[in-house]
Amino acid sequence: MALNAKLEEKINKWISQDVSKEDTKELKDLLKKAKSGESQALETLTLSFAGPVQFGTAGLRGVMKPGESNLNKSTIIRAAAGLADFCNSRVHNAKIVIGYDARYHSKEFAHDSAAIFTEKGLDVYLMENALPTPVLAFACNYLDADAAVMVTASHNPKEYNGYKVYLGGRIIPGLGKGAQIVEPYDKEIAKLIAHQPGANKIKLAKKGWLKLDNKIVDRYIFSIRQLNTTLLFNEITPETKESIKIVTTGMHGVGGWVQIEALKKEGYYNVVQVEEQAKPDPRFPTVPFPNPEEKGTMNIALEYARREKADLVLANDPDADRLGVALWDPYIKDYRVLMGDETAQLFMEYFSRIAEPGQAFGSSLVSSRFMNTFAKAKGIPYMQTLTGHKWLSRVPNAIFVYEEAIGFNCNPKLIADKDGPTAGAVLANICAYFKQRGKTLFDILDMHAKTFGLYKQSQVSIRLDTPKKIKGLVEHIRHNMPDEIDSAKVDSFFDVEAHDFGTLSTNAIVICTKGDTRILVRPSGTEPKVKFYIEVIIPCDHHAPQDELAEVRKTARDKLARIEAVLKKYETLNIK
C-alpha cells in the first residue's frame, strides 16, 4: 500500500504546526521511509493520523508518540486550549486545578496546561509535586474548582499517558460535581479542541499560576480520618491495630507513601512496603503492565506477605486510584489476589452496618450482580450505571460505589472518583474490626456465600491492534450468538447498545443462561482489547462446613475455566 496524497498533506500540515523538535524529526523520518515504500513506517503514520485522540472512559489516553491520534506536546496544548475555551464559555474567572503523576512527560504536560489556562484568564492551581489521582479529585471539590485536570495513564504501560478532565464548581453544581466529564460536555470540549489553531499558534504564559503544595495531601488524609470515625471502628482497640500486619506496594507510582501515611493516621504502623516498587519510576521495571488486576503483578508483594505472615496486602496502581487486595485463602493454603467484586463484598458488609436511611449503593454494568442481591436483602437502595466512575459519581446519596476493575469509592460525598488510599485505610479497619471478633476477611466472603450463594467472576481479554477490529469482534458476537454456554441454554440476550441505559447507551452485550451464568462483552474503554466479563452463581447450603464450601468453590472455578476456554477461541477469528 502506497502513501496517499491526502495522508501526506495531513502529516505535512501537522509537522508545520508541531511544537516539539523531536516529534517533528521523527515524523519527517517516518514520512521519508513511507515514501520510499517502507510498510512499517506507513502503518505507523496511518495509525498516528487516524483522527484526533478521543475522550474515552478515562479521558484522553494514548501512546506518547507524535501525531494527532497520540499523546504528545502538541495534542496536549490543543486539548488544554479547548478546555480553557469551554470553561470560559460557561463561567467567568473559572478556577482550575492541575495534577500529574510520575510518568514520562506528565510534569511537562501539566506545566504546559497551567501556562495555557493562565494565558486564557483562568485561576490556576498547579500541584507542586507528582501526586495520586484521588488527591486531585479531592482538591477539585475541596477548593470548589470549576474544573480539574489529571495528567496520568493510570495503570497502562510506560508508553502511555492520559489527560483526565473533571468538572465541578459552578459548571456542575449538583450530582456529579467534581466527576470526570460525560456527555454532552465531552463532545462540546472535543469540538472546541478541533477548532484550535496549530499548537505553535497557541500562547503559553510564563507565570501567573499558583502552586499547590503537599498540604493538600494532609487535608485529603484528614478526610479519610473523618470517614473512619464510626462507632464500629471506634471499638477497635490499639492492641488489635498493632497486631494487624499489612504489606503495601505503590507499583512504581505516586501513591505508595500516601497509602502508608493514611494507614498511620488510622493507627496502623505494622506496615511493610515492597521496596522494589516503592519509588516512582516511569519505566515500571518490575511490572511492565502496572495493574494489580493483571496476573503476576502482585507476585513480589505476595512473597513479602508469605514471609511476614501478613493479614492484608494492599496494592495501588501507579496513580493510586485503584486498589488490589490479597488475603490468605484457607482453601488453597496460600495468599490470593481477590477479584474486584470480592473485595467489594467486604466494603458492602461494613457500609451496610453504618448506612443511614436513604443512603445508597452503586455499581456499574460490568460489575457483579451480588451488590443488587445484597442491597435488597439489607434494605439499601441500589443503582446500576454505565461503565466508569464518571457515572458512578452520579448515584444519588451514595455511601459506597464500585466497579469490578478494583475501583472503589468509600468517600463519595467528598471525592467523585475511585480512590485507592482511602479504600486501603477503610479496609484495614474492616480487617481489624473483624479480627477483634475472631474472624478473618475470608470468613466474611464465606458468610456471604452461605447466605446468598457463591458469586464467582472471571475475565477473558482479546487484544486487537485497531479500533476497527475491536468493533468488528463485538459485532461478530452480536450477530452470531451461541445457543448454549457450558451445556446451559442461553436464556436471555440484552443488546445494551440498542437500548437506552438511563438516558444513554453503550456498546455492550449481556448474555445469560438458565444456569445463572452471565457473560458481558464490551470493548475496553482504556486499552485496545475486547473484554468478556464472566460470572457464575453456585448455590450453597447456609450451614455448609468448610470442606463443602471448598467443593462449591472448586465447582465455580471449573465452570469458569470451561467458559474461558470457549471464549478464548474468539482469538482465532480473522476479524478485519
N, C-alpha and C positions, 0 to 999 in steps of 0.2 A: 504494500500500500504506500503510495507516494504522499508527500506533504501537499495538501491542497492550499490554494491561494488565500482562501478565507481564514484558515487557521494561521497561516503565516502572517497575514495582516494583523490579526488579533495579537499575536505574540510580539510583533514589532511595536505595536502601539503600547503594549504593556511595558516593554523594555524602555521606551522613550519616557515613561512616567514613573519607573521604579526608583525608589529612594535608596536601595541597597546596592552598592557596587559589586558585592559578592554575588548577589542574586542575578544582577544584570550579566555578569561574566558567565555564570552558569547557564543562563538562558541562551546567550549568544553561542556558547559552545554546543549546547544541545541542538540549536537550530541549524548550525553548520553541519553537524553529524546527520541530522534528519534529512537535510537537503542532499546529502551525499548518499542517502539510501540506507542509513543505519536504522533498523527496525526498532531497536530498544529505545533509542533517542526519540523516535517518532511516537512510540507508545507513551513514554514519559510526558512528552509535551501535550499529547492528546488528553491524557488524564488531568494534567495540570491546568488545562484551559477548557474544561468541560462545563463551565458555568461557574458563577460565584459560589463560594462556600456558603452553605445554608444553615439556618438555625435548626437544630435537632432537639432531641430530648434534653440535652445538657448544654444548650447554647451553640455557638460556633465551635467546631472541633475538627482538626485535620492534621496532616503531616506537615512538619516545618520544612517546606520547600518553596521555591519561587513559583509564581503563577497565581491566577485568580481563584483556583479551586483549593488552594492550600493556605496554611497559616504562615505569614511572613510579615515583615515590617510594613509593606505596602498595604496588604489586606487589613492589618490591624489599624493602621492610620485611617483608612477609609471607613472602617467599622466604627471607630471612635467618633469620627466626624459626623457620621449618620446618626449615631446615638445622641450626640450633643444637639443636633438639629431637632431630633424628636423631643428631647427634654425641653428645649426652648420653645417648641410649639405648644407644649402642654402647660408649663408654669413659668413664672418669672423668677430669675435667680435660682435656678434649680441647684439643689445640693446633691453631690455625688461622692461616693466612697469607692476607692480602688484598692484591691488586694491582689497578691500574687504568691505563687508557690516557688519552689527552688528548681524548676525545670529550666532547660536551656531557653534563653531569651525571655523568660517570664518577667523578670525585673525590667528589661528594656521595653517590652510591650506595655507594661504598666506605666512606666515613666512617659512614654510617647502619648499614651492615653491622657495622662494628667496634663501634659503640655497642650494637647488639643482642647480638652474640656475647659482649661483655663483661658485659652485664646478665644473660645467661643462664649465666655462670660459665665460659666458655671462656677459654683462654690465647691472647690475640690479638696477632698481629704485623701491623701495617699498614705497607705501603711508603710511605715519606715522599714519594716523587715518582712521576709517571707513568712507567711502565717497560714493556718488552716482555713479552708473554705467556710466552715461553720462560724469562725470568728468574724469573717467578712459579713456573713449573713446576719449575725448578731449585731454587728456595727451598723448595718443598714437600718434596722429598726431602732436600735439604741439611740442613734444620732438623728432619728426621724428623717433620714435621707430620702430624696425623691427617686434616686436610682443608685445602683451599685454595680461594679464590675469585678469579677474574679478571673485573673489570668491563670488558668490551670487546665490540664487534660486529665485530672483526677488519677485514674488507675491505668490509663493507656500506656503503651510502651514509650521509650525515651524519645522516639522520633516525633511524637505528637505534642501539640499544645492546644489550648482552647480559650474561649472568651465567653464566660457566663455573665449574663445580664439580668439584673434584678430591678424591679420597680416597686416603689413604696411611697411614703410621704404623702404629698398632695396629688400624685398621679394615680396611685392605687391606695385609697384610704381605708377600704373595708377588707372583706375576705381576700386573702392572697397578698396582703400588704407585705412587702419585703420578699416576695417569692420571685422565682425566675419567670421570665416573660412567657406568655401564652398568646394564642390568637385572640384578638387581631393585632396585638402590639408587635409581635414578631414580624408580621408582614409589613406593617407600617414602617418599622425600623429598617427592614430589608430594602424597602422601596427608597428610603432616604439614603441608604448606603449606595444603592445603584446610581443615584443622581449626583453623587460626589464627583468632583473633578479627579484627575490623576493624583496619586499620592504626593507627587512632587509639587503640586499646586496648593496643598493644604498647609496652613500656617501652624506652627507649634510655638507656644510661649516658652520663654527661657526660665521663667519663675512665676510665682504667684499662688501656688497650691500650698496647702497646709500639711504637715507631717503628722501622722497618727502613730504614736509610739506604742510600746508594749503594755501601757496601762489599759488598753482596750482588752488585752488578754485577761488582766486581773478582773475586769468587770464581767467578762464572759464567764470566768471560773466562779465568780461570786454568784452569778445567775444559776449555776449548777448547784451550788451550796444551798441556795434558797429553795430550789426544786426538791432537794433531798431532805428537807427538814419536815418530814411527815411523822405522824405518831408511830407508824410501823418502824421506820428507820431509827427513830429516837430510842427505840427499845434495844437496839444493838449495843452491846457492851464494848468498851475499849479492848477488853481481853479477846473478844471474838474477832474484832478487826485486826488485832495483832496476829491472830492465828491464820488469817487469810493470806495465802501466798499467791501473787499474781505475776505472770510473765507478760511483758508488753513488747511490741515492736512497732516502729513507725515506717517500716518498708522503705527506708532511704528517703522519707519525705519530711514534711514540716510539722507533723502532729505528734511525734514521739514525746517530746518534752512537755507539751501541753497536756497530753493524756496523763503523764506522771504527776504533774502539778495538780490536776483535777483530782486524782486519786489521793494525793497527800492531803488536800483540803478536806477530804472526806474521812481522813484518819487512817489511810492505808499506806503504810511505809514499807511493808514487806514486799517490795516490788522489784523484780529483776528484769532489766532491759536487755534485749538481744543486741549485744554490742556491734555485731557485724552489720546491723541495719539501722543503727542509732542516728548517724549523722546524715543530713540531707545530701544526696548525691544524684545528680540528674542522669548518671549512667545506669543506675539501678543494677549494680554489678552482680548481686546475688539472686535477683528476681527480675528477669527480662520483661515479664508481664506482671507488674506490681499490684495485682488484685488479690486480696486474701481469699476470694472465691475460687481462684484458679488452682487446680491440683498442683501440689508441691510447693506453693509459695510460702506456706507456713511451716515447712519442714524443719527449718532451723529453730523456730520458736517451739515446736513440739519436742525437739531434742532437749531444749532448756527445760521444758515442763517435766519431762521424764526425770531429768537429773534433779530438779528442785522439788519434785512431787507437788506441783502447783495445783491450787484449787481452780484456777481460772487462767486462760490465755486470751489476751486482747491484742488484736492486730488492726492498726489503722492503715488505710491505703495512703498514697503519698500526699494527698491534700486533706486527709483525715475526715472526709465526710462519710466514709463507710467504716463499719466495724466488723471484723472477722472474729469469731469466738470458737475456742476449742475447750473441751471438757474431757475428763476421764470417763470413758464409756465402759460400764461394767460388763457389757455384752461381748465386747471384743478384747477386753482387758488391756486397753491402750487409750491414749488420747486421740480424740477425733474432732475434726473441724465440723462444726454444725452448719447445716443449711440455714440460709437467712430466715426461712419460715419457722425453723425450730427455735432459733434464738428469739424470734418474735413471740413465741408462746410464753417464754419466761417473762418478757415485759408485760404481756397481756395479764398473766396471773397477778403480777404486782399491781398494775394500774386498775384492774377490776376491783381490787380491795380498797382503793382510795378514791375511786371515781365518785364525783358528786352527781346528783340527778341531772340528766341532760347532757353530761359530758360524753363525748363520742369517740369511737374507734374508727380508723380508716385504713384501707389497704388498696393496692392497685389491681388492675385486671389480671396481671401476671402472677399475683401472689396467691398463696394457699386459700382454699375455701374454709380453712379452720377458723379464721377470725370471725366470719359471719356466724358459724355454728356456735362458737364460744360466746360471742356478744349476745346472741339471742338467749342463750342459757342464763346469762348473767343480767339480762335486762338492760344492756348498754346499747344505745343507738349505734348503728354501723353504716358506713358509706363506702361504696366501691368507686374508684376513679380510674381515669386513663393512666397510662404509664408515666411515672415521673413525679418527683416531689413538688414540681411546679403545680400539679393538680392536687396532690395530697394536702398541700398547704392551704387549700381552699375548702377543706372539710370543716363545716361549722362546729364551733365549740369542742374542738378536738382535744383530747388529753394524751393520745398516743396514735401515731400513724406510722406505717412502714411499707417498705417494698422488699420483695424477696431477694433483691440483689444487695443484701446486707446493708440496706439504707434505713436507719431508724431515727425517728424524731420524737424524743421524750420531752421536749420543751416547746411545743408548737405555738404557745402564746407569745414567745419572745423570738423564736428562730423559725423562719419559714423555709427550712431545708433540712436534709438529712444531716446528722451530727454525730460523728464518731466518739469524740472525747466525752460528751455528755452521756451518751449511751453506755460507754465503758464505766463511768463513775456510778451510774444508776445500777448497772448490772453487778458491780462489786458489792453494793449494798444489798441487792437481792440475794446474792450468794451468801453474804454474812447473816442476813435475816433468817434464811432457812437453815444454815449451818448451826445457828444458835438453837434451832429446834430439832436438830438431829437429822436434817435432810440435806441432800445434795441437789444441785440444779437438775441433774438427770432424774432424780426422783420426781420432780415436777413434770418432766416430759412423760414419765411412766404413768403418773396420775392422770394426765390428760388423755393418754392412750386408752386407759381403762374406762374413762368416763365417756369419751367421745369417739373412740376408735382411733387407730393409728393412721395419721395423715403423713404420708411419706412422699418426698419430692425428688426429682432428678432433672437434669437438663442434657440436651444434645445440641451442640452448635456446629453449623456447617459454614465454614469461611469461603467466601467468594470474592473475586477480585474487582468486580464492577457493580455499581448500583443496579444496572440493568439485569444482571444475573441474579442478584438478590431478589428483586421484584419478580423475576421470572420463576424462581423456585416457589415462592409463595403462591403465585398464580397457578402453577402446575398442581400444587396440592389442593388449591381451591376447586379446581375443575376435575380432579382425579381422586375423589375421596375413597378410602378403603371401606369395605362393608363391615369388617370386624377388626378388632385390635386385641391381640393376645387371647384369641378364641372367644372374645366377648363382642356381641353385636353392637355396632355404632348406633346409639340411641338418639343422639341429637347433634346437630351441626349448626353453629351460630357464626355467621359471617359478620364480624364487627364492623367492617368497612361499609357494608350495605345497610347499616342501621345507625341511627343516632345513639350516641352514648352520652346521655345527658343532652348536650347541645352539639356535640362533635362526634366524629367517627375516627377510627384509626385502622391501619392495615393489619388486621389480626384475624385469626380463625380459631374458634373454640370447638373441639371435638370431645364428646362424652360417650361413654359406653354404658351398657346396662350394669356392668360390674363396678360402677363408681370411679372408673378411670377417666381422667381429664387430660387432654393434650391441647396446649395453646401454642399456636405458631405465629411468629411475627418477626419482621426484620429488627435487628438491634438498632437502638437509637444512637449508640455511641461507637460502634465497631462494625467493620464490614462483614457481617455474617447474618444468617438466619438462625433464630433460636427456637427450640422446641422445649416448652415447659411441661413436664410430666408430673402428674400427681395421682397416687393411688390411695384408697381408703380401705383399710383392713379392719373388720370388726374385732373387738377384743372383749373378753369377759371382765366385768368390773372387779372381780375378785381373783383375777389371774395371778398365779405366782410368777416369780421371775423367769423360771425355765419356760413357762408357757409364753410369756412376753417375748422371750428370745426367739421362739418359733414364729411368732407373729411378725417380728422384725425381719427374720430371715425370709418369710413368705413375701413381705413387701420388697425386700432387696432383689429377690429372684424375679419377681414380676416386673420391676423397673428395668432390670438387666435385659429381659426378653424384649421389652418395648424399645429400649435404647437400640438394641441390635437391629430391629426393624427400621427405625428412623434413620440410622446411620447409612442405610442403603441409598438414601437420597443423595449422598456424596458422589455416587457413581453416575448420576444423571448428567447428561450432556446439555446443560442449560446455556443457551446463547443470549 
